[in-house]
Amino acid sequence: MVKICCIGAGYVGGPTMAVIAFKCPSVEVAVVDISVPRITAWNSDKLPIYEPGLDEVVKKCRGTNLFFSNEIEKHVAAADIVFVSVNTPTKTSGLGAGKAADLTYWESAARMIADVSKSSKIVVEKSTVPVKTAEAIEKILTHNSKGIEFHVLSNPEFLAEGTAITDLFNPDRVLIGGREENAGGLKAIQTLKDIYAQWVPQERIICTNLWSAELSKLAANAFLAQRISSVNSISALCEATGANVTQVSSAVGKDSRIGSKFLNASVGFGGSCFQKDILNLVYICECNGLPEVANYWKQVIKINDYQKNRFVNRLVSSMFNTISGKKIAILGFSFKKDTGDTRETPAIDVCKGLLNDKAQLVIYDPQVPETQIFKDLSTPKFDWDQLGSTIQITEDAVKQSVKVVHNAYEATKDSHAICILTEWDEFKSLDYQKIYNNMPKPAYMFDGRNVVDVAKLRQIGFIVYSIGKPLDPWLKDMPAIA
Ligand code: NAI
């Protein structure tokens, strides 16, 4: 029986390994983590992350060929293949702060693998890492090994949160990078390929050299984020000209060279990866003497921040330039629908912007717990994060001005305005007439995800702002925004 150990039981490690165990009954998978609460949750009925379909997969395999444990060293020592899926956040201090990936967790995992291993292993980079990380990992492993062979592979993960299980069941591609130049490297590639081949068609398993695999992941995220910033930049022009961004992106996307996916205008992208990976790409470009390339990609993040600021400015200017003391309902806090993940969610910057203008916020999200919302709104941004909003709100101010509630009707009751910041399906089918009846007038809707039927809401009586859509006559008369 092939034994796999995955270090890191997070959004990637947990679902990825659950699907490998599900699809490969002859493989034993242990997912290990330093966090005791996380592992306890993986072994309970309430998994630590929300992902449609994940519960069923975990329940089917847990205790049979899928195990979650804090006994890291024991499982690493016993494994033939060790995946490393630890977090690789942006460095917050020292050289490269604000751009470079912080590989502290990765390095400590690699040192531990070298220390506890008594048999040869394939070590797989699952985390997103800077190109050339495998070289550093190889050095750590071989330097400390006792005649044991280690083969490092890069197998970046392309799943998207919210659709992780379907993405893993039916991936567009599986990418495996390795040392194609030597027999040991080729054998390691083949071993991992054999695992995926148990459910992924051969033609979708792509094998490359290590550096191509590492860089492909950074490039893929940069391209995806770039599409969102591109359509968001056009949304600003739509508002200025009377064009409709939905019509424009639909027409643009019909070109088969462009394609229709990832062309929805919104308040901005979020999630733990896009900004971090682009910053990392920018840093790598700078380190390789390519400032023009670095600046090109930096612009993707700048447009994202511009879009969030533009949304806040639009709201404030539409409401007679003051929202002080006004109650604003926030529908959705996670960075996208079908996940409870709030890392880099645009809702944080938008809410901070509104709090800075002294609004009273009532927030509802179907999956994000109250404690997480309070934590996100009172955590200061790092000094280096000059690109984004630098507004700092004290914990006390958050406590005084923010309330978290359990449904959309409670959130919107008596509110002067509604902001939709996540595209949860339930926001499409709310009873907006009832909501309107319970709001002071004029009642505003600021739809940051193009969820609502603008014409219908205007008919009800709402003043509606929807990203990139022709402006409500009311909004046209308001002062121009930056
Ligand atoms: P996460 O923060 O949810 O999980 C990482 C886990 O690693 C944590 O539970 C942490 O306790 C654990 N950990 C850290 N150091 C450890 C150590 N030395 N030993 C044992 N456990 C340790 O992070 P997430 O979202 O799963 O991301 C992991 C990597 O995958 C990152 O590099 C990320 O960029 C990449 N990625 C993330 C995607 C996503 O949608 N979240 C998608 C594709 C890639």
Boltz pocket constraint, residues with backbone or C-beta under 6 A from the ligand:
constraints:
  - pocket:
      binder: B
      contacts: [[A, 7], [A, 8], [A, 9], [A, 10], [A, 11], [A, 12], [A, 13], [A, 32], [A, 33], [A, 34], [A, 35], [A, 38], [A, 72], [A, 85], [A, 86], [A, 87], [A, 88], [A, 105], [A, 106], [A, 108], [A, 109], [A, 126], [A, 127], [A, 128], [A, 129], [A, 157], [A, 158], [A, 159], [A, 160], [A, 161], [A, 272], [A, 273]]
      max_distance: 6.0
